[in-house]
Amino acid sequence: MVAVAGGLGVIIPPSIPFVLYSLATGVSTGALFLGGILPGILIALCMMVYAVVHCRRKGEDRAKINATMDELKAQGLGHLFIDSLPALLCPVIVLGGIYTGFVTPTEAACISVFYALIVSLFIYRTIHVRDILTILTSSLRTYAGLAFVLAFATAFGRVLSLTRATTAITELITTNFASMWLAITVLVILFLLLGMVMDTGPAIIILAPILLPAMEAMGMDPVHFGVILVCCLSIGLATPPFGLDLFVVGNLANEKPMSIAKKAVPFIAAFAVALVLIVYVPWFSTALLG
């Protein structure tokens, strides 16, 4: 459940993949953030339904549940809310700043980093000053490669425009598929396969500028297409052979990634049910856009 639900982190805003899609295509970051809210909630609900069904069929550890509930009740709702308030304010500051126009998405990202650092250092004290260098080094190793990919992808997109390759791809798709829904069905299958072997960031940066013009020509909303792309690739985080969440959860649970993957199949199926609705019912992606 944790491995598959980890994919919600790139769908419900604030979302780095949506920012990358925005950079690659020029689509509004704020609109993409709004477009990801209802799909994220729908996916969560589908997985919740399966979790309840599974617990009903397989039984629950009521003693452990009651012990945890008693512990939470002993702390009191007010105490828990106040304790979690500094962390809860982070997405409020980020999204509120963007939607009110007070800051740009890039500025909001910088503010959120410094806010999280201050909260972690001085309120929760989960990190120490000596840990900052290690955190910065780890972040640099993670995103330096992606920065190079983004730079080359930007140049690649310019080359595609100058050579009119995007026009050729648009004509290829529009002439070989009878309808937009047939084309997006084929692309969803492609995205799901790529998500299994390719990281989310590079996949978005490479695919979005090439395929979006064709889908727009067939009448698809660019926000809807972005939500579909990110949702499909997020499933890849919990699917072998390179699902990042499988390795993270495997390390936490002291289990092999493939063992986690087998147990994750029903949750992936629940995710897929929500994905079908997201793909073929654009309302989920566009309802909050106004």
N, C-alpha and C positions, 0 to 999 in steps of 0.2 A: 504494500500500500504506500509506504513512504517513498519507494523508488519511483513508482509511477506518478504519484502526486507531486513529486519534485518537478515534473514538467509544467505544473501550473505557475511556477516562478517566472517562466518566460512568457506567459500569456497574460496573467493579471498584472496590471501596471503597478509600479514602474518596471519596464521591461527593456533590457539591453537589445534583444533581437528586434524589437519594434523600432528602437532608435537606429539600428543598423539598416533596417528596411527603409526608414525615412531618409537616411543619408544616401542610400543607393538609388532611391527613386524620386525623392523630392516630396513625397506624401507627408502631410502634417503629422508630426509626432503626437501632438495632443489628440488628434482624431484617431490615431492608431491606439493610443492608450484607452480612449473611450470605447473603441471597437472591441478591445480585449476583455472588458469587464463581464459582459453577459456570457460570452463563450466560456470564460474561466469558471463562472458560477455554475453553468450547465455541466461542464466536465466534472466539477467537484460533486454536484448532486448525483450524477450517474454513479460515481465511485462510492459515494455514501450509501446509495441504495444497495449496491452489491455487498458492501461491508456489512450492512444490517442483515441481508439475506444470508451471508456466509456465517455470521455469528449465530443466527437463529438455527441454521442447519447443523453447525459443528459444535454449538455450545459456547458458553462464555465463562470466563473465570470470574464469577460474581464476587468471590471473596476479595480478589485483587482490585476489582472495580470499586467495590464498597469501601475498601481501605483507602483508595486514592480519593474518592469523593469525600470521605470523612476528613481526610487531611486538608483538602481544599476548603471545605466548609469551616474547618477550625480556623483557617487563616482569615476568612471573611471576604465577601465580594469587594467591599470598599478597599481593603488592604491590597488585594490582588490587582484591582484596577489601578490604584495609585502606583503600585510597584511596576506595572507594565506601561504606564502612561508615557514615560520618556521614549520608549521604543515605538509605541503606537503613533507618536507625533511625527516620526520620520516620513512615512508615506503621505501624511496630511500636509506636511510642509512642502514636499516635492510636488504632489499633484495640485495642491492649492496654489502654489507659486506659478505653475505652468498655466492652469486654467484661468487664473485671474489676470494673466499677462504680466505679472510682476517680474518673472524671470523667464529666460529661455530654457529649453530642456537641458542644454549643456550646462548652463549656470546652476540649474536645479540639481544636476548630478554632482557638481562640485560642492554645493551647499550640503547635500545629503552625506557626502563623505566626511566632511569636517564635523557635521552634527553627530554622526555615528561615532566618530573618533572621540569627541568630547564626552558623549554619553557613556561609551565603553570605558574610558579612562577614569572619569571622575564620579559617575553615578553608580554604574553596575560594577566597575572595577574588575571587569573580565579580562582586560589586557593591561600591560604595564608599558611605561615609556620605552623600556629596553626591547619590547616586542615590535615596535613600530618599524624598525629597519627590516626585520624578518618579513613582516607583512608587506612592506613596499617591494621587497625583492621578489616575493612570491607573486604579487600582482603584476610586476614587470615581466616576469617569465611567462605569465598566463596571457597577457594581452599585447606584448610586444610583437609576437608573431601575427596576431590578428590585425595590428596596426599596419604591418607591411602588406598583408592581404588586402586590407581596405584601400591602401594607397595604389596598389597595382590594379585592383578592381575598378577604381575610379578612372585610371588611365585606360583600362580595358573597355569601360563603358564609353569613353570618348572615342576610342578607335571604332567601336561598334557603330556609333552615330555617324562618324565620318565616312565609313565604308558602307553605310546604309544596311548593315547586317540585321539590325533590329527590324527594319522594314521587310527584309526577305523572310525572317522568322515569322513575323506577323502574317505575311501572305501565305506562308507554308501552313500555319495553324488554321487560319480562317478558311483556306480553300480545301483542307483535308478533313475538317470536322464539320459535321452538319449543324451542330448547335454548340452554344457555350457550355452547356452542361456535360456534353460528351467530352469536350476538350478538358474541362476541369476534372472530370473523372479520371482521365488518363494521367493528368498532371498530379493528382493526389496520389495515385499509385507510385508515380515517379518520386514524389517527395518522400513518401513513406520508405521507399527502398534506399534513397539517398540518406535519410535520417539514420539508418542503421550503420552506415559506414563513413559518414561525413559530419564534421562538427557544424553546429547550427550557424555560427557566425559566417564562415566562408561560404556556406551553401546559400545563405540569404544574399550576400553581397554579389555572388556570381550569377545566381538564377534570376533574382528580382528584376534587374534592369533589362534582361533579355526577354522574359516572359510577360511582364506586366503590359507592355504596349499591345501585344497580341490579344490579351484578355480584355483590355480596355476597348479595343476595336470591336470585340464581340459583345460588349455591353456590360462587362463586370465592373463593379465598384472597386477602386484600387485599395480601399481600406479592407473590404471583404476579402480580396485576394491576399492581402498581407496577413490577415488573421488566419486564413486557411493555410498559408505557407508555414507560419510559425507553429500552428497547432500540429501540423503533420510532422514537422521536424522535431517538435518537443517529445513526441512519442518515441523517437529514436534514442532519447536519453535513457530509456528503460528497456531497450531491445538489444540483444546481442548482434554482432560481436563486440561493438565498441561503445555500448551504452554507458555513459559516464556515471549515471546514478546507480547503476548496478555495482560498479566497483566501489563507490562511496559507501553504499549500504552494506555491501559484502564485507568491507573492512570493519564497519561498526558492529555487524552481527557475527563476525568471525565465520562467515560462510563464503563459499565460492560464488563468483558472479553468476555462473550458469544455474546454480541452485536457486538463487534469488530470482533469476529470469523465469524459471519454470513456475514458481509461485506467483509471479507477477502477471501471468497470462490472463487470468480472469479480470484483473483490474485494467489491463490493456484493452480487453474486449469492451469493458464499460466505457473506457475512453473513446474507443472506436465508435460506439453507439452515439455518443455526444458529437463526435467529429462528423458523422453523417448528417446530423441535424444542422451543424454549423455550416457545412459545405452547401447544402441544398436549401437552406432557409436563411437567406441573407439578412433577415430581420435581426438575428442575434448579433450580427456585426455592425449593423447600421442604425439600430433603434435609438441609440443614445446620441447620435450625431446631430439630431434636430433637423 
